Amino acid sequence: MKIMVIGPGRWGSFIAWYLKKIGHEVLLYGLNGTEDFENFKKSRSNGIITLQEDLELTDDITRSKECDVIHVSINAQGFRNVCEELKSIGIKNKIIVTNMKGIEISTGKRLSEVCKEIMDGSNKVAVWIGPGHPQEFYRNVPNCMVIDSEDEDVKELLIENYSSDLIRFYYGQDLIGNEIGAAYKNVIGIAAGMLDGMKISSLKGALMSRGCREVARFIKASGGKELSAYGLCHLGDYEATVFSQYSHNRMFGEMYAKSEKYDKLAEGYYTVKAIKLQADKMNLDLPINNAVYKVLYENSKCEEEIDKLFSRSLKKEFY
């Protein structure tokens, strides 16, 4: 297949490298003048991934018209703008794959919903989610991931063409749950980093257990399947998010707890607000998300929020 990947960042460049590695024709699109794209133009490398010499770089988004599949890997809050741009150049009859994990703050919509709202109805939408880090994949460390879509034929086409001995793909069965679970795990990652920053990392076990339960309730309230919270989109991604040195969200949380600056993208910062807004509309109690939100947006202290979580009324473990 001929594929365009929009976004030459950490994940976008890995996706382009991986798809080229398994035999597809790949274009990597970026904006001239941006650090990542300029590095690839100069040296084919960003310090993590070195792109194949025959993987084409382009700054012309209209070349997406040549492709069968368009992957998007950017800041989730900027996805609407990309969809608008693709619509403006007349993109039709393509498969659009989101490689981000987020929820739009302004609307509370999942990214597949944003895409369907804006783009021509002839396009099909899929999501690629799950655990792993580009640094590890590039060293040939294998992992398992999920592709989901409302269109069964699209799922089958992508999984058959994308699976390899480096990534084992599973067929997603709950688009709502998979998108929410993937986005929410970044909030849990920030919370885990805050525990690291406060030197109380032993609480991560409780965080993971209660976090899964919280996410499952939010998924159910949003129309998805609770079980998805315990799959690869969420629980299965905890090692890469809650513990890994490569996790931007965990590192952001740790640096925040230490009152130190962290300048890399942490999607959980935006997702926690999107979830808070939706939960308030649903009258749904999400204590972990609420605690992270208060720290990040209301200047509450990490220690204060931990104390509040422990002083909540006693409950059954599963409710």
WOWOUR-V571299 format. One record per residue. OMEGA is omega in whole degrees, -180 to 180 (* if undefined). BURIAL is 1 if it has 24 or more other C-alpha atoms within 12 Angstrom, else 0. D_LAST is the distance of its C-alpha to the last C-alpha in whole Angstrom. Layout:
# WOWOUR-V571299
omega->OMEGA burial->BURIAL d_last->D_LAST
omega->OMEGA burial->BURIAL d_last->D_LAST
This chain:
# WOWOUR-V571299
omega->174 burial->0 d_last->47
omega->-169 burial->1 d_last->48
omega->168 burial->1 d_last->45
omega->172 burial->1 d_last->44
omega->179 burial->1 d_last->42
omega->180 burial->1 d_last->42
omega->-177 burial->1 d_last->41
omega->178 burial->1 d_last->43
omega->-175 burial->1 d_last->40
omega->-178 burial->1 d_last->39
omega->-179 burial->1 d_last->36
omega->-180 burial->1 d_last->39
omega->176 burial->1 d_last->42
omega->-179 burial->1 d_last->40
omega->178 burial->1 d_last->39
omega->179 burial->1 d_last->43
omega->-177 burial->1 d_last->44
omega->-178 burial->1 d_last->42
omega->174 burial->1 d_last->43
omega->-179 burial->1 d_last->46
omega->-178 burial->1 d_last->46
omega->166 burial->0 d_last->45
omega->-180 burial->0 d_last->48
omega->174 burial->1 d_last->47
omega->-169 burial->1 d_last->49
omega->169 burial->1 d_last->47
omega->175 burial->1 d_last->48
omega->-177 burial->1 d_last->46
omega->175 burial->1 d_last->46
omega->179 burial->1 d_last->46
omega->176 burial->0 d_last->48
omega->179 burial->0 d_last->51
omega->177 burial->0 d_last->51
omega->-172 burial->0 d_last->48
omega->-177 burial->0 d_last->47
omega->-176 burial->1 d_last->46
omega->178 burial->1 d_last->48
omega->177 burial->0 d_last->51
omega->179 burial->1 d_last->50
omega->179 burial->1 d_last->50
omega->-177 burial->1 d_last->53
omega->-170 burial->0 d_last->55
omega->-176 burial->0 d_last->54
omega->-175 burial->1 d_last->51
omega->173 burial->1 d_last->49
omega->-177 burial->1 d_last->46
omega->177 burial->0 d_last->46
omega->-178 burial->1 d_last->43
omega->169 burial->1 d_last->44
omega->-175 burial->1 d_last->48
omega->175 burial->1 d_last->48
omega->-177 burial->1 d_last->51
omega->-178 burial->0 d_last->54
omega->172 burial->0 d_last->54
omega->-171 burial->1 d_last->51
omega->173 burial->1 d_last->52
omega->179 burial->1 d_last->51
omega->173 burial->1 d_last->51
omega->-177 burial->1 d_last->51
omega->-176 burial->0 d_last->52
omega->179 burial->1 d_last->48
omega->178 burial->0 d_last->50
omega->174 burial->1 d_last->51
omega->178 burial->1 d_last->47
omega->-180 burial->1 d_last->49
omega->-165 burial->0 d_last->51
omega->176 burial->1 d_last->47
omega->-176 burial->1 d_last->45
omega->176 burial->1 d_last->42
omega->175 burial->1 d_last->41
omega->177 burial->1 d_last->38
omega->-179 burial->1 d_last->37
omega->-178 burial->1 d_last->36
omega->171 burial->1 d_last->36
omega->-175 burial->1 d_last->34
omega->-179 burial->1 d_last->31
omega->177 burial->1 d_last->32
omega->-175 burial->1 d_last->36
omega->-180 burial->1 d_last->35
omega->-180 burial->1 d_last->36
omega->178 burial->0 d_last->39
omega->178 burial->1 d_last->40
omega->178 burial->1 d_last->39
omega->-180 burial->0 d_last->41
omega->178 burial->0 d_last->44
omega->177 burial->1 d_last->44
omega->-176 burial->1 d_last->44
omega->179 burial->0 d_last->47
omega->172 burial->0 d_last->49
omega->-180 burial->0 d_last->48
omega->179 burial->1 d_last->46
omega->175 burial->1 d_last->45
omega->177 burial->0 d_last->44
omega->169 burial->1 d_last->42
omega->178 burial->1 d_last->39
omega->-179 burial->1 d_last->37
omega->175 burial->1 d_last->35
omega->177 burial->1 d_last->33
omega->177 burial->1 d_last->32
omega->179 burial->1 d_last->30
omega->-177 burial->1 d_last->27
omega->176 burial->1 d_last->26
omega->-177 burial->1 d_last->25
omega->-177 burial->1 d_last->28
omega->-171 burial->1 d_last->28
omega->-176 burial->0 d_last->30
omega->-174 burial->0 d_last->28
omega->-177 burial->1 d_last->25
omega->169 burial->1 d_last->26
omega->-174 burial->1 d_last->26
omega->177 burial->1 d_last->29
omega->178 burial->1 d_last->30
omega->178 burial->1 d_last->29
omega->-179 burial->1 d_last->32
omega->-179 burial->1 d_last->34
omega->180 burial->1 d_last->34
omega->-169 burial->0 d_last->35
omega->-169 burial->1 d_last->38
omega->-179 burial->1 d_last->39
omega->-176 burial->1 d_last->42
omega->178 burial->0 d_last->40
omega->179 burial->0 d_last->42
omega->177 burial->1 d_last->40
omega->-175 burial->1 d_last->37
omega->176 burial->1 d_last->34
omega->175 burial->1 d_last->32
omega->177 burial->1 d_last->30
omega->-175 burial->1 d_last->30
omega->177 burial->1 d_last->28
omega->-171 burial->1 d_last->26
omega->177 burial->1 d_last->27
omega->176 burial->1 d_last->31
omega->179 burial->1 d_last->33
omega->-179 burial->1 d_last->37
omega->-178 burial->1 d_last->39
omega->177 burial->0 d_last->37
omega->-178 burial->1 d_last->38
omega->176 burial->1 d_last->41
omega->179 burial->0 d_last->42
omega->172 burial->0 d_last->41
omega->-174 burial->0 d_last->38
omega->175 burial->0 d_last->36
omega->-180 burial->1 d_last->32
omega->-180 burial->1 d_last->30
omega->-175 burial->1 d_last->29
omega->168 burial->1 d_last->28
omega->-179 burial->1 d_last->30
omega->179 burial->1 d_last->28
omega->172 burial->1 d_last->30
omega->-178 burial->1 d_last->30
omega->-176 burial->1 d_last->33
omega->-180 burial->0 d_last->33
omega->178 burial->0 d_last->37
omega->178 burial->1 d_last->36
omega->-177 burial->1 d_last->34
omega->-180 burial->0 d_last->36
omega->-177 burial->0 d_last->39
omega->-177 burial->1 d_last->37
omega->179 burial->1 d_last->36
omega->-176 burial->0 d_last->39
omega->-175 burial->1 d_last->41
omega->-177 burial->1 d_last->39
omega->180 burial->1 d_last->38
omega->177 burial->0 d_last->40
omega->176 burial->0 d_last->40
omega->178 burial->0 d_last->38
omega->172 burial->1 d_last->35
omega->-179 burial->1 d_last->34
omega->173 burial->1 d_last->32
omega->177 burial->1 d_last->29
omega->176 burial->1 d_last->29
omega->-178 burial->1 d_last->26
omega->-176 burial->1 d_last->24
omega->-176 burial->1 d_last->22
omega->179 burial->1 d_last->24
omega->-178 burial->1 d_last->21
omega->-179 burial->1 d_last->19
omega->179 burial->1 d_last->21
omega->-180 burial->1 d_last->23
omega->-180 burial->1 d_last->20
omega->180 burial->1 d_last->19
omega->180 burial->1 d_last->22
omega->-175 burial->1 d_last->22
omega->-178 burial->1 d_last->19
omega->177 burial->1 d_last->20
omega->174 burial->1 d_last->23
omega->177 burial->1 d_last->21
omega->177 burial->1 d_last->20
omega->177 burial->1 d_last->23
omega->178 burial->1 d_last->24
omega->179 burial->1 d_last->22
omega->178 burial->1 d_last->23
omega->177 burial->1 d_last->27
omega->176 burial->1 d_last->26
omega->177 burial->1 d_last->25
omega->-178 burial->1 d_last->28
omega->178 burial->1 d_last->30
omega->180 burial->1 d_last->29
omega->173 burial->0 d_last->30
omega->-175 burial->0 d_last->26
omega->180 burial->0 d_last->25
omega->178 burial->0 d_last->24
omega->-178 burial->0 d_last->21
omega->178 burial->1 d_last->20
omega->177 burial->0 d_last->19
omega->179 burial->0 d_last->16
omega->-179 burial->1 d_last->16
omega->-179 burial->1 d_last->16
omega->180 burial->0 d_last->13
omega->178 burial->1 d_last->11
omega->178 burial->1 d_last->13
omega->-179 burial->1 d_last->12
omega->179 burial->1 d_last->9
omega->-180 burial->1 d_last->10
omega->179 burial->1 d_last->12
omega->179 burial->1 d_last->11
omega->179 burial->1 d_last->9
omega->178 burial->1 d_last->13
omega->-180 burial->1 d_last->14
omega->-180 burial->1 d_last->13
omega->-179 burial->1 d_last->13
omega->177 burial->1 d_last->17
omega->180 burial->0 d_last->18
omega->-178 burial->0 d_last->17
omega->-179 burial->1 d_last->16
omega->-175 burial->1 d_last->12
omega->-178 burial->1 d_last->14
omega->179 burial->1 d_last->17
omega->-177 burial->1 d_last->15
omega->180 burial->1 d_last->16
omega->-175 burial->1 d_last->19
omega->-178 burial->1 d_last->23
omega->-175 burial->1 d_last->22
omega->-179 burial->1 d_last->19
omega->-179 burial->1 d_last->19
omega->-179 burial->1 d_last->22
omega->-175 burial->1 d_last->23
omega->-179 burial->1 d_last->22
omega->-178 burial->1 d_last->25
omega->-175 burial->1 d_last->27
omega->-173 burial->1 d_last->26
omega->-175 burial->1 d_last->24
omega->-168 burial->1 d_last->27
omega->174 burial->1 d_last->30
omega->-178 burial->0 d_last->33
omega->-177 burial->1 d_last->34
omega->179 burial->1 d_last->30
omega->-177 burial->1 d_last->31
omega->177 burial->1 d_last->28
omega->-179 burial->1 d_last->27
omega->176 burial->1 d_last->31
omega->-180 burial->1 d_last->31
omega->179 burial->1 d_last->28
omega->-180 burial->1 d_last->30
omega->179 burial->1 d_last->33
omega->180 burial->1 d_last->31
omega->179 burial->1 d_last->30
omega->-177 burial->0 d_last->34
omega->177 burial->0 d_last->35
omega->-176 burial->0 d_last->37
omega->174 burial->0 d_last->38
omega->-169 burial->0 d_last->36
omega->178 burial->0 d_last->38
omega->-178 burial->0 d_last->36
omega->172 burial->1 d_last->34
omega->-174 burial->1 d_last->30
omega->-178 burial->1 d_last->28
omega->179 burial->1 d_last->25
omega->-179 burial->1 d_last->27
omega->-178 burial->1 d_last->27
omega->-178 burial->1 d_last->24
omega->178 burial->1 d_last->22
omega->179 burial->1 d_last->24
omega->-180 burial->1 d_last->24
omega->179 burial->1 d_last->20
omega->-179 burial->1 d_last->20
omega->180 burial->1 d_last->22
omega->-180 burial->1 d_last->20
omega->178 burial->1 d_last->17
omega->178 burial->0 d_last->19
omega->-179 burial->0 d_last->20
omega->-173 burial->0 d_last->17
omega->-175 burial->0 d_last->16
omega->-180 burial->0 d_last->13
omega->179 burial->1 d_last->12
omega->-169 burial->1 d_last->12
omega->-179 burial->1 d_last->13
omega->178 burial->1 d_last->15
omega->-180 burial->1 d_last->17
omega->-179 burial->1 d_last->18
omega->179 burial->1 d_last->19
omega->179 burial->1 d_last->21
omega->-178 burial->1 d_last->23
omega->178 burial->1 d_last->24
omega->-173 burial->1 d_last->26
omega->-172 burial->1 d_last->27
omega->-178 burial->0 d_last->28
omega->175 burial->0 d_last->28
omega->174 burial->0 d_last->30
omega->179 burial->0 d_last->27
omega->179 burial->0 d_last->28
omega->-178 burial->1 d_last->26
omega->180 burial->1 d_last->26
omega->-178 burial->0 d_last->25
omega->174 burial->1 d_last->22
omega->179 burial->1 d_last->21
omega->-179 burial->0 d_last->22
omega->178 burial->0 d_last->19
omega->-179 burial->1 d_last->16
omega->-179 burial->0 d_last->17
omega->177 burial->0 d_last->18
omega->178 burial->0 d_last->15
omega->-176 burial->0 d_last->13
omega->-174 burial->0 d_last->12
omega->169 burial->0 d_last->8
omega->-178 burial->0 d_last->6
omega->-179 burial->0 d_last->6
omega->180 burial->0 d_last->4
omega->* burial->0 d_last->0
